[in-house]
Amino acid sequence: MEKPAIVLHHARCAPAAVLREVAAGAEEEGVPLRVQAVSGDGEVELGHTAALDSRLSVGVGVSAAGGVAVHHAQLPADRPALSVPDGEAPDWRRAGRVAARVVTGLPLV
Amino acid sequence: MTAGDRLVVGVDIGNSTTEVCLAVLGADGGVRYLGTALTRTTGVKGTPASTEGALTAVRRALSDVRRRPEELDVVLLNEATPVISGLAMETITETVITESTMIGHNPATPGGLGLGVGTTVSVADLAEHPVDEPAVVVVPPGWDFDDVAAAVNAAVRRGLPVVAAVLAGDDAVLVSNRLDTPVPVVDEVSAVEKVPLGMRAAVEVAGPGRTIRTLSNTYGIATVFDLDPDQTRQVSPVARALTGNRSAVVVRTPAGDVTDRRIPVGVLELRGAGRTVKVDVDAGAEAIMEALARVQPLEDAHGEPGTHVGGMLAAVRDTMADTMDDGEGVDPGDIAIRDVLAVDTFVPAEVRGGLAGEIALENAVGLAAMVRTSRSRMKAVADRVAGALAATTEIGGVEGEMAALGALTTPGVRAPVVVVDLGGGSTDAALLTAEGTSTAVHVAGAGELVTKLIDSELALEDREVAELVKRWPLAKVESFFHVRHEDGTVQFFDEPLPPHVFARVVVLTEEGPIPIGTRHTLDHVRRVRREAKRRVFVVNTLRALRQVAPGGELRQLDFVVLLGGSALDFEIPDLIADALAGHGVVCGTGNVQGDQGPRNAVATGLVAAFAARPS
């Protein structure tokens, strides 16, 4: 069985810089993150399938264009906890932290 | 409506709401209540602008029972409570750091663990630092965590003992995880550029769920920096400011100096009962209230000019003069303060000279003051109402007496009765004896002071939010689908709660959960809220009741009926009832006419008084 972790699903050609910052955000908050390249695109959709795949019910989707969405398995598929379609490095870092904080039950930054 | 019946309406224009009571008076003297209405008071009560709200309410009450304004015989207006109140709050302590000597904040995620003592050095200069001197690395904004870790690891490999790190950004855990030798790391230091370099510094990080032990202890700091007793005395405020933190930094600078000085607050001069008593506001609320008790009834209060208390009372007088001004000008010097309520409070204030927005709890005193005004300002309103409705108007009765008469329509109440009107600016009590004589008193401090205490003690800096905290029960959002109420019960929602309230302390209003911008726990917010209500309303209710009770003895009272907006509060009536339980008094929230709750007492009382009058 997989260890409990936030699951990140990203499009195969998602920007490495985005993935690095999201991972850093989750690490700073002390929550493990498992990264997986999948076929498909659209950060919200990727985030939702990732959340369904996570034992913690929290997923992050990163699209080919670098869009980021944080999702929870119980939320409606089209209503992510956070969506950053077009952001900068601090926004990506924040998305990673938000994902971790959904797990730890802290106010979302 | 038979011949001889009269249609009358009682109108009570209050500070915030205007209430009316419509009734038919039979020829036999019987009263039949037809209905009530309530609107927001337009403009300031007693000014011509407040006519509009009164007319709206009267017309609404009439149309509810399909009556026309022409049928009205008499409109009864209240003489407004002759008091105006004002508020002031002043901090009486202040923590100032004259040189940057400490960082004491609680970053959400510090890194590493333990205590590191060394010399501060910028990460950019790490390569040149001599290896015989332990280093505390200072990292300015813009440095990537990978680069910081690489620089520190390289220095350690060179033989330099790096004992701790202080970061501008929020990445202590990231840096910490990448170090070959883990050290304590403090982050989110916004003014990191003010950390003096080349100085001896101590960095401490406690484990999760723990607080620091060394830097929050004066002798711990003395040990680390090898201080003599005089220097130790100087750093003791630093230790105090760091108490309860998970991480801290103390940098010893030669000129470093933290002072915890008391601002001269001044002397309050209370005059009454043929004498004058002076009391140091520094001494706190209890001493002020004791002094006040010795000069009852108070004739006037003054603050020493040039001190904080002088400024406080001047500010209160100025606002009162503005409120009372009816175009002829009011000299603030002519205003005599007839009651004050002093409340000890604390204000979280940013430490001057802090590097990361440190907050220290400073002591403060809140003062509510009240003046009596003899001016009747209802005449102008009455004339306008008479003109618009083509009815006779009458201005009648002392408000307290009217409220007591209205309260007597509450099931289970009989005279002698005391009504306590829990208002916005003042708390008013009136005793109505079985013989029909009444005594009214007004004491300073009510709902507005409660809001102000909540606002400052929680550092909300938002009156609207403080008002919400006062009015609504709290809850903690525990998931996207459920909240836990302050009493521990859980409520589920079908629709996901919005992300901005996730994991936050919220007030549950009719419009849904509204987050409170605070890092405090629900329990802390609840405690502050209840204490604010207790210190104002419980204290004032007891003060007012002692003034109207025969011989000042609460046991002499039978029925106490709570009225006014704050009597609708979800816990204030309970707090008061608890406080009175030991005195054998029957106390509860009024239910005017059996269905109006604590509302409409004055309007109803106006009608009852008019009906009882031989015509």
Interface residues (C-beta under 8 A of the other chain):
Chain A: A24 E27 E28 E29 G30 H72 Q74 L75 P76 R79 A81 L82 R101 V102 G105 L106 P107 L108
Chain B: A108 T109 F145 D170 D171 A172 V173 L174 N177 E478 S479 F480 F481 P496 P499 H500 F502 A503 R504 P515
